[in-house]
């Protein structure tokens, strides 16, 4: 890096850091006052735990909600906009420095941030998110789930059982009104039970109060056994069966992909999870995408200065978030392919940014 590179890199990094810290401070203050204060008072949460809660939640706020990308957008607009306003860009262009050369540093910073965010989010970030989830569940979400709509699974166990549970409590891992069946060469086996629960001591699903019927192809042959308590005929653990119901931030992209494959094998709907999987890649890439919009807008700033930079940052951020939310929503309900839903906003913004950059008059 030469003097020009260090000049722009230092200013962009300094502004980026200040902007991220400002966003983190505002997020912490607003969340504490509007969301966590009631739980803190109600459950008498220690302040040390509150501090730990925000320490573990800050990475998710910075990455998941695209704070770092928005901060980079603001930093690029401010630094290059100020350089354009002070005629520094004009002087560089007049001295034979190309526009691509001027843009090299912010683009390189954006690329480094994109790669860094992806690596962090899929390594240390998952452990931080898991700890944040534990603190949140233990101190701020103490209400229990009294039994919501139950799950359905297919191809369980060696005999490919299908299991339907009418109502299920995911915290207690117990459900009611259970119907399990499987087909084989001899006919059909059908299990109906009033209750199912996971026994952590034996690592088995247990069935209580029901019957097990073996229906043969000959209508005169039928064997039925009363159930008091038995081990269920499948042994898939809860962490496998409910893998897609956990926060995708708590697992890496490859772990989420493995869960997707297992869920598909069990007949669990995976549309939303597939969108989450592709988002693992598209979200870090926004840093690289957004800088291509920031550069041409920044270099057009002359007399308006800081207020126009801030206004452009907000406008571009809102435009991206709006398109991103719409695309993800359409992907979650199956109206867009998961890959398209995750990358649509990035693609539109990248194409727009590169087009504006190439059309700049140097």
JOCORMO-V910110 format. One record per residue. N is the residue number from 1. RES is the residue in one small letter. SS is DSSP state (h for helix, s for strand, l for the rest). PSI is psi as a letter, one per 30 degrees, with the letter a starting at -180 (999 if undefined). BURIAL is 1 if it has 24 or more other C-alpha atoms within 12 Angstrom, else 0. Layout:
# JOCORMO-V910110
n=N res=RES ss=SS psi=PSI burial=BURIAL
n=N res=RES ss=SS psi=PSI burial=BURIAL
This chain:
# JOCORMO-V910110
n=1 res=x ss=l psi=k burial=0
n=2 res=x ss=l psi=a burial=0
n=3 res=x ss=h psi=e burial=0
n=4 res=x ss=h psi=e burial=0
n=5 res=x ss=h psi=e burial=0
n=6 res=x ss=h psi=e burial=0
n=7 res=x ss=h psi=e burial=0
n=8 res=x ss=h psi=e burial=1
n=9 res=x ss=h psi=e burial=1
n=10 res=x ss=h psi=e burial=0
n=11 res=x ss=h psi=e burial=1
n=12 res=x ss=h psi=e burial=1
n=13 res=x ss=h psi=e burial=1
n=14 res=x ss=h psi=e burial=0
n=15 res=x ss=h psi=e burial=1
n=16 res=x ss=h psi=e burial=1
n=17 res=x ss=h psi=e burial=0
n=18 res=x ss=h psi=e burial=0
n=19 res=x ss=h psi=e burial=1
n=20 res=x ss=h psi=e burial=1
n=21 res=x ss=h psi=e burial=0
n=22 res=x ss=h psi=e burial=0
n=23 res=x ss=h psi=e burial=1
n=24 res=x ss=h psi=e burial=1
n=25 res=x ss=h psi=e burial=0
n=26 res=x ss=h psi=e burial=0
n=27 res=x ss=h psi=e burial=1
n=28 res=x ss=h psi=e burial=1
n=29 res=x ss=h psi=e burial=0
n=30 res=x ss=h psi=e burial=0
n=31 res=x ss=h psi=e burial=0
n=32 res=x ss=h psi=e burial=0
n=33 res=x ss=h psi=e burial=0
n=34 res=x ss=h psi=f burial=0
n=35 res=x ss=h psi=e burial=0
n=36 res=x ss=h psi=f burial=1
n=37 res=x ss=h psi=e burial=0
n=38 res=x ss=h psi=e burial=0
n=39 res=x ss=h psi=e burial=1
n=40 res=x ss=h psi=e burial=1
n=41 res=x ss=h psi=e burial=0
n=42 res=x ss=h psi=e burial=0
n=43 res=x ss=h psi=g burial=0
n=44 res=x ss=l psi=h burial=0
n=45 res=x ss=l psi=k burial=1
n=46 res=x ss=l psi=k burial=0
n=47 res=x ss=h psi=f burial=0
n=48 res=x ss=h psi=e burial=0
n=49 res=x ss=h psi=e burial=0
n=50 res=x ss=h psi=e burial=1
n=51 res=x ss=h psi=e burial=0
n=52 res=x ss=h psi=e burial=0
n=53 res=x ss=h psi=e burial=1
n=54 res=x ss=h psi=e burial=1
n=55 res=x ss=h psi=e burial=0
n=56 res=x ss=h psi=f burial=1
n=57 res=x ss=h psi=f burial=1
n=58 res=x ss=h psi=e burial=1
n=59 res=x ss=h psi=e burial=1
n=60 res=x ss=h psi=e burial=1
n=61 res=x ss=h psi=e burial=1
n=62 res=x ss=h psi=e burial=1
n=63 res=x ss=h psi=e burial=1
n=64 res=x ss=h psi=e burial=1
n=65 res=x ss=l psi=g burial=1
n=66 res=x ss=l psi=g burial=1
n=67 res=x ss=h psi=e burial=1
n=68 res=x ss=h psi=e burial=1
n=69 res=x ss=h psi=e burial=1
n=70 res=x ss=h psi=e burial=1
n=71 res=x ss=h psi=e burial=1
n=72 res=x ss=h psi=e burial=1
n=73 res=x ss=h psi=e burial=1
n=74 res=x ss=h psi=e burial=1
n=75 res=x ss=h psi=e burial=1
n=76 res=x ss=h psi=e burial=1
n=77 res=x ss=h psi=e burial=1
n=78 res=x ss=h psi=e burial=1
n=79 res=x ss=h psi=e burial=1
n=80 res=x ss=h psi=e burial=1
n=81 res=x ss=h psi=e burial=1
n=82 res=x ss=h psi=e burial=1
n=83 res=x ss=h psi=e burial=1
n=84 res=x ss=h psi=e burial=1
n=85 res=x ss=h psi=e burial=1
n=86 res=x ss=l psi=g burial=0
n=87 res=x ss=l psi=g burial=0
n=88 res=x ss=h psi=e burial=0
n=89 res=x ss=h psi=e burial=1
n=90 res=x ss=h psi=e burial=1
n=91 res=x ss=h psi=e burial=0
n=92 res=x ss=h psi=e burial=0
n=93 res=x ss=h psi=e burial=0
n=94 res=x ss=h psi=f burial=0
n=95 res=x ss=l psi=g burial=0
n=96 res=x ss=l psi=g burial=0
n=97 res=x ss=l psi=k burial=0
n=98 res=x ss=l psi=l burial=0
n=99 res=x ss=h psi=e burial=1
n=100 res=x ss=h psi=e burial=0
n=101 res=x ss=h psi=e burial=0
n=102 res=x ss=h psi=e burial=1
n=103 res=x ss=h psi=f burial=1
n=104 res=x ss=h psi=e burial=1
n=105 res=x ss=h psi=e burial=1
n=106 res=x ss=h psi=e burial=1
n=107 res=x ss=h psi=e burial=1
n=108 res=x ss=h psi=e burial=1
n=109 res=x ss=h psi=e burial=1
n=110 res=x ss=h psi=e burial=1
n=111 res=x ss=h psi=e burial=1
n=112 res=x ss=h psi=e burial=0
n=113 res=x ss=h psi=e burial=1
n=114 res=x ss=h psi=e burial=1
n=115 res=x ss=h psi=e burial=0
n=116 res=x ss=h psi=e burial=1
n=117 res=x ss=h psi=e burial=1
n=118 res=x ss=h psi=e burial=1
n=119 res=x ss=h psi=e burial=0
n=120 res=x ss=h psi=e burial=1
n=121 res=x ss=h psi=f burial=1
n=122 res=x ss=l psi=g burial=1
n=123 res=x ss=l psi=c burial=0
n=124 res=x ss=h psi=e burial=0
n=125 res=x ss=h psi=e burial=1
n=126 res=x ss=h psi=e burial=1
n=127 res=x ss=h psi=e burial=0
n=128 res=x ss=h psi=e burial=1
n=129 res=x ss=h psi=e burial=1
n=130 res=x ss=h psi=e burial=1
n=131 res=x ss=h psi=e burial=1
n=132 res=x ss=h psi=e burial=1
n=133 res=x ss=h psi=e burial=1
n=134 res=x ss=h psi=e burial=0
n=135 res=x ss=h psi=e burial=1
n=136 res=x ss=h psi=e burial=1
n=137 res=x ss=h psi=e burial=0
n=138 res=x ss=h psi=e burial=0
n=139 res=x ss=h psi=f burial=1
n=140 res=x ss=h psi=f burial=1
n=141 res=x ss=l psi=i burial=0
n=142 res=x ss=l psi=f burial=0
n=143 res=x ss=l psi=k burial=0
n=144 res=x ss=l psi=l burial=0
n=145 res=x ss=l psi=j burial=0
n=146 res=x ss=l psi=g burial=0
n=147 res=x ss=l psi=j burial=0
n=148 res=x ss=s psi=a burial=0
n=149 res=x ss=s psi=k burial=0
n=150 res=x ss=l psi=l burial=1
n=151 res=x ss=l psi=l burial=1
n=152 res=x ss=s psi=k burial=1
n=153 res=x ss=s psi=l burial=1
n=154 res=x ss=s psi=l burial=1
n=155 res=x ss=s psi=h burial=1
n=156 res=x ss=s psi=k burial=1
n=157 res=x ss=l psi=a burial=0
n=158 res=x ss=l psi=f burial=0
n=159 res=x ss=l psi=g burial=0
n=160 res=x ss=l psi=h burial=1
n=161 res=x ss=s psi=k burial=1
n=162 res=x ss=s psi=k burial=1
n=163 res=x ss=s psi=k burial=1
n=164 res=x ss=s psi=k burial=1
n=165 res=x ss=s psi=k burial=1
n=166 res=x ss=s psi=e burial=1
n=167 res=x ss=s psi=k burial=1
n=168 res=x ss=s psi=k burial=1
n=169 res=x ss=s psi=j burial=1
n=170 res=x ss=l psi=f burial=1
n=171 res=x ss=l psi=e burial=0
n=172 res=x ss=l psi=f burial=0
n=173 res=x ss=l psi=h burial=1
n=174 res=x ss=s psi=k burial=1
n=175 res=x ss=s psi=l burial=1
n=176 res=x ss=s psi=l burial=1
n=177 res=x ss=s psi=i burial=1
n=178 res=x ss=s psi=k burial=1
n=179 res=x ss=s psi=k burial=1
n=180 res=x ss=s psi=k burial=1
n=181 res=x ss=s psi=l burial=1
n=182 res=x ss=s psi=k burial=1
n=183 res=x ss=s psi=k burial=0
n=184 res=x ss=s psi=a burial=0
n=185 res=x ss=l psi=e burial=0
n=186 res=x ss=l psi=f burial=0
n=187 res=x ss=s psi=b burial=0
n=188 res=x ss=s psi=k burial=1
n=189 res=x ss=s psi=k burial=1
n=190 res=x ss=s psi=k burial=1
n=191 res=x ss=s psi=k burial=1
n=192 res=x ss=s psi=k burial=1
n=193 res=x ss=s psi=l burial=1
n=194 res=x ss=s psi=f burial=1
n=195 res=x ss=s psi=k burial=1
n=196 res=x ss=s psi=k burial=1
n=197 res=x ss=s psi=l burial=1
n=198 res=x ss=s psi=k burial=1
n=199 res=x ss=s psi=j burial=0
n=200 res=x ss=l psi=f burial=0
n=201 res=x ss=l psi=e burial=0
n=202 res=x ss=l psi=f burial=0
n=203 res=x ss=l psi=h burial=0
n=204 res=x ss=s psi=l burial=0
n=205 res=x ss=s psi=k burial=1
n=206 res=x ss=s psi=k burial=1
n=207 res=x ss=s psi=k burial=1
n=208 res=x ss=s psi=k burial=1
n=209 res=x ss=s psi=i burial=0
n=210 res=x ss=s psi=a burial=1
n=211 res=x ss=s psi=l burial=1
n=212 res=x ss=s psi=j burial=1
n=213 res=x ss=s psi=k burial=1
n=214 res=x ss=s psi=j burial=1
n=215 res=x ss=s psi=j burial=1
n=216 res=x ss=s psi=l burial=0
n=217 res=x ss=l psi=e burial=0
n=218 res=x ss=l psi=j burial=0
n=219 res=x ss=l psi=f burial=0
n=220 res=x ss=l psi=f burial=0
n=221 res=x ss=l psi=j burial=0
n=222 res=x ss=s psi=k burial=0
n=223 res=x ss=s psi=k burial=0
n=224 res=x ss=s psi=k burial=0
n=225 res=x ss=s psi=k burial=0
n=226 res=x ss=s psi=k burial=0
n=227 res=x ss=s psi=k burial=0
n=228 res=x ss=s psi=e burial=0
n=229 res=x ss=s psi=k burial=0
n=230 res=x ss=s psi=l burial=1
n=231 res=x ss=s psi=k burial=0
n=232 res=x ss=l psi=l burial=1
n=233 res=x ss=l psi=g burial=1
n=234 res=x ss=l psi=l burial=1
n=235 res=x ss=l psi=g burial=1
n=236 res=x ss=l psi=k burial=1
n=237 res=x ss=l psi=l burial=0
n=238 res=x ss=h psi=e burial=1
n=239 res=x ss=h psi=f burial=0
n=240 res=x ss=h psi=e burial=1
n=241 res=x ss=h psi=e burial=1
n=242 res=x ss=l psi=g burial=1
n=243 res=x ss=h psi=e burial=1
n=244 res=x ss=h psi=f burial=1
n=245 res=x ss=h psi=f burial=1
n=246 res=x ss=l psi=l burial=1
n=247 res=x ss=l psi=k burial=1
n=248 res=x ss=h psi=f burial=1
n=249 res=x ss=h psi=f burial=1
n=250 res=x ss=h psi=g burial=1
n=251 res=x ss=l psi=l burial=1
n=252 res=x ss=l psi=l burial=1
n=253 res=x ss=h psi=e burial=1
n=254 res=x ss=h psi=e burial=0
n=255 res=x ss=h psi=e burial=1
n=256 res=x ss=h psi=e burial=1
n=257 res=x ss=h psi=e burial=1
n=258 res=x ss=h psi=e burial=0
n=259 res=x ss=h psi=e burial=1
n=260 res=x ss=h psi=e burial=1
n=261 res=x ss=h psi=e burial=0
n=262 res=x ss=h psi=e burial=1
n=263 res=x ss=h psi=e burial=1
n=264 res=x ss=h psi=e burial=1
n=265 res=x ss=h psi=f burial=0
n=266 res=x ss=l psi=g burial=1
n=267 res=x ss=l psi=g burial=0
n=268 res=x ss=l psi=k burial=1
n=269 res=x ss=l psi=k burial=1
n=270 res=x ss=l psi=g burial=1
n=271 res=x ss=h psi=e burial=1
n=272 res=x ss=h psi=e burial=1
n=273 res=x ss=h psi=e burial=1
n=274 res=x ss=h psi=e burial=1
n=275 res=x ss=h psi=e burial=1
n=276 res=x ss=h psi=e burial=1
n=277 res=x ss=h psi=e burial=1
n=278 res=x ss=h psi=f burial=1
n=279 res=x ss=h psi=f burial=1
n=280 res=x ss=h psi=f burial=1
n=281 res=x ss=h psi=e burial=1
n=282 res=x ss=h psi=e burial=1
n=283 res=x ss=h psi=e burial=1
n=284 res=x ss=h psi=f burial=1
n=285 res=x ss=h psi=f burial=1
n=286 res=x ss=h psi=e burial=1
n=287 res=x ss=h psi=e burial=1
n=288 res=x ss=h psi=e burial=1
n=289 res=x ss=h psi=e burial=1
n=290 res=x ss=h psi=f burial=1
n=291 res=x ss=h psi=f burial=1
n=292 res=x ss=h psi=f burial=1
n=293 res=x ss=h psi=e burial=1
n=294 res=x ss=h psi=e burial=1
n=295 res=x ss=h psi=e burial=1
n=296 res=x ss=h psi=e burial=1
n=297 res=x ss=h psi=e burial=1
n=298 res=x ss=h psi=e burial=1
n=299 res=x ss=h psi=f burial=1
n=300 res=x ss=l psi=f burial=1
n=301 res=x ss=l psi=k burial=1
n=302 res=x ss=l psi=d burial=1
n=303 res=x ss=l psi=f burial=0
n=304 res=x ss=l psi=e burial=0
n=305 res=x ss=h psi=b burial=1
n=306 res=x ss=h psi=e burial=1
n=307 res=x ss=h psi=e burial=0
n=308 res=x ss=h psi=e burial=1
n=309 res=x ss=h psi=e burial=1
n=310 res=x ss=h psi=e burial=1
n=311 res=x ss=h psi=e burial=0
n=312 res=x ss=h psi=e burial=1
n=313 res=x ss=h psi=e burial=1
n=314 res=x ss=h psi=e burial=0
n=315 res=x ss=h psi=e burial=0
n=316 res=x ss=h psi=e burial=1
n=317 res=x ss=h psi=e burial=1
n=318 res=x ss=h psi=e burial=0
n=319 res=x ss=h psi=e burial=0
n=320 res=x ss=h psi=e burial=1
n=321 res=x ss=h psi=e burial=1
n=322 res=x ss=h psi=e burial=0
n=323 res=x ss=h psi=e burial=0
n=324 res=x ss=h psi=e burial=1
n=325 res=x ss=h psi=e burial=0
n=326 res=x ss=h psi=e burial=0
n=327 res=x ss=h psi=e burial=1
n=328 res=x ss=h psi=e burial=1
n=329 res=x ss=h psi=e burial=1
n=330 res=x ss=h psi=e burial=0
n=331 res=x ss=h psi=e burial=1
n=332 res=x ss=h psi=f burial=1
n=333 res=x ss=l psi=g burial=0
n=334 res=x ss=l psi=g burial=0
n=335 res=x ss=l psi=f burial=0
n=336 res=x ss=l psi=k burial=0
n=337 res=x ss=l psi=k burial=1
n=338 res=x ss=h psi=e burial=1
n=339 res=x ss=h psi=e burial=1
n=340 res=x ss=h psi=e burial=1
n=341 res=x ss=h psi=e burial=1
n=342 res=x ss=h psi=e burial=1
n=343 res=x ss=h psi=f burial=1
n=344 res=x ss=h psi=e burial=1
n=345 res=x ss=h psi=e burial=1
n=346 res=x ss=h psi=e burial=1
n=347 res=x ss=h psi=e burial=1
n=348 res=x ss=h psi=e burial=1
n=349 res=x ss=h psi=e burial=1
n=350 res=x ss=h psi=e burial=1
n=351 res=x ss=h psi=e burial=0
n=352 res=x ss=h psi=e burial=1
n=353 res=x ss=h psi=e burial=1
n=354 res=x ss=h psi=e burial=1
n=355 res=x ss=h psi=e burial=0
n=356 res=x ss=h psi=e burial=0
n=357 res=x ss=h psi=e burial=1
n=358 res=x ss=h psi=f burial=0
n=359 res=x ss=l psi=g burial=0
n=360 res=x ss=l psi=k burial=0
n=361 res=x ss=l psi=j burial=0
n=362 res=x ss=l psi=999 burial=0
